[in-house]
Amino acid sequence: MRVIAGTARSMPLKTPPGLDTRPTTDRIKETLFNILQTRIPGCVFVDVFSGSGGIGIEALSRGASRAYLIENAPRAAACIQENLVFTRLADRAVLLKQDALAALPAIREREVDLVFLDPPYGQGLEREVLELLSRMPYVTENTLLVAEARLDESFDFVDDCSLKVVREKLYKTNKHVFITK
């Protein structure tokens, strides 16, 4: 796994040992950032269930002004910290080593531009996190929420949260769901 573009381009990233995380492949990460490229420079980015930090670090490398990386697993959080130091992006990152539902209310920004979430599959965390995000004052009509999920994961519930799906990008085994208020 590596940083695709920007100031840390081609730098390799460590991944936590074991099978507890599913790092987004370079190909899918590149496709995602091609879609998001005009929104990244100067943005405030939140990477929920950050794993190795690859998505948040990619955003910082491409010009995000600040990134919040949320990860509860101690080994994964340590890996994120190492990757931030190695890529020299730690000064613009905030690593929140706690549960996503506890960390999201701790973010003190007027507005967040992009939120990426890639929760463990099959636990219903997409719904819990999106319901919470819909109530956060920093999530505005200008905020884009992107969820990575299994292909068969339904997002019909977002209407109940005053959110709407504006786009889906399908891959072989998973998808990105783009959501706004």
Residue pairs with C-beta under 8 A, 6 or more apart in sequence:
1 12
1 13
1 15
1 23
1 26
1 52
1 54
2 10
2 11
2 12
2 13
2 26
3 9
3 10
3 11
3 13
3 54
3 57
3 58
3 61
3 87
4 26
4 29
4 30
4 33
4 58
4 61
5 33
5 58
5 61
5 62
6 58
6 60
6 61
6 62
6 63
7 61
7 88
7 89
8 57
8 60
8 61
8 87
8 88
8 89
9 61
11 86
11 87
13 52
13 53
13 54
13 57
13 83
13 86
13 87
14 52
14 79
14 82
14 83
14 86
15 21
15 23
15 51
15 52
15 79
16 51
16 52
16 73
16 75
16 76
16 78
16 79
17 75
18 75
20 73
20 75
20 76
21 51
21 52
21 73
21 76
22 51
22 118
22 121
23 51
23 52
23 54
24 32
24 54
24 55
24 118
24 148
28 171
28 174
28 176
29 54
29 55
29 58
31 169
31 171
32 55
32 146
32 169
32 176
33 40
33 58
33 59
33 62
35 169
35 176
35 178
36 114
36 144
36 146
37 62
39 113
39 114
39 144
40 59
40 62
40 63
40 64
40 114
41 62
41 63
41 64
42 63
42 64
42 65
43 59
43 63
43 64
43 65
43 113
43 114
44 64
44 65
44 66
44 67
44 68
44 109
44 111
44 112
44 113
44 114
45 56
45 59
45 60
45 64
45 66
45 67
45 68
45 112
45 113
45 114
45 115
45 116
46 56
46 67
46 68
46 70
46 104
46 107
46 112
46 114
46 115
46 116
47 53
47 55
47 56
47 59
47 67
47 68
47 69
47 70
47 116
48 70
48 100
48 103
48 104
48 115
48 116
48 117
48 118
48 119
48 129
49 70
49 71
49 100
49 117
49 118
49 119
49 120
49 125
50 56
50 69
50 70
50 71
50 76
50 80
51 71
51 76
51 80
51 118
52 76
52 79
52 80
52 83
53 69
53 71
53 79
53 80
53 83
53 84
53 95
54 83
55 116
55 118
56 67
56 68
56 69
56 80
56 93
56 116
57 67
57 69
57 83
57 84
57 87
57 89
57 93
59 67
59 114
59 116
60 67
60 87
60 89
60 92
60 93
61 87
61 89
64 92
64 114
65 92
66 92
66 93
66 94
66 109
67 89
67 92
67 93
67 94
68 93
68 94
68 96
68 103
68 107
69 80
69 84
69 93
69 94
69 95
69 96
70 96
70 98
70 100
70 103
70 104
71 77
71 80
71 95
71 96
71 97
72 97
72 98
72 99
72 100
74 97
77 95
77 97
80 95
81 90
81 95
84 90
84 93
84 95
96 103
96 106
96 107
98 106
100 117
100 119
100 125
100 129
101 128
101 129
101 132
104 129
104 132
104 133
104 136
105 132
105 136
107 136
107 138
109 138
110 138
111 138
111 140
111 142
111 143
112 136
112 138
112 139
112 143
113 142
113 143
113 144
114 143
114 144
114 145
114 146
115 133
115 139
115 143
115 144
115 145
115 146
116 146
116 147
116 148
117 126
117 129
117 130
117 145
117 146
117 147
117 148
118 147
118 148
119 125
119 126
119 129
121 149
121 150
121 153
122 150
126 147
126 149
126 153
126 155
127 157
130 145
130 147
130 157
130 158
130 161
130 163
130 179
131 160
131 161
133 139
133 145
134 161
134 162
134 163
134 181
139 145
139 181
140 181
141 180
141 181
143 180
143 181
144 178
144 179
144 180
145 163
145 178
145 179
145 180
146 176
146 177
146 178
146 179
147 155
147 176
147 177
147 179
148 174
148 175
148 176
148 177
149 155
149 174
149 175
149 177
150 173
150 174
150 175
151 170
151 171
151 173
151 174
151 175
153 175
153 177
155 165
155 177
155 179
158 164
158 165
158 179
162 181
163 179
163 180
163 181
164 179
164 180
164 181
165 177
165 178
165 179
166 178
166 179
166 180
167 177
167 178
168 175
168 176
168 177
168 178
169 175
169 176
169 178
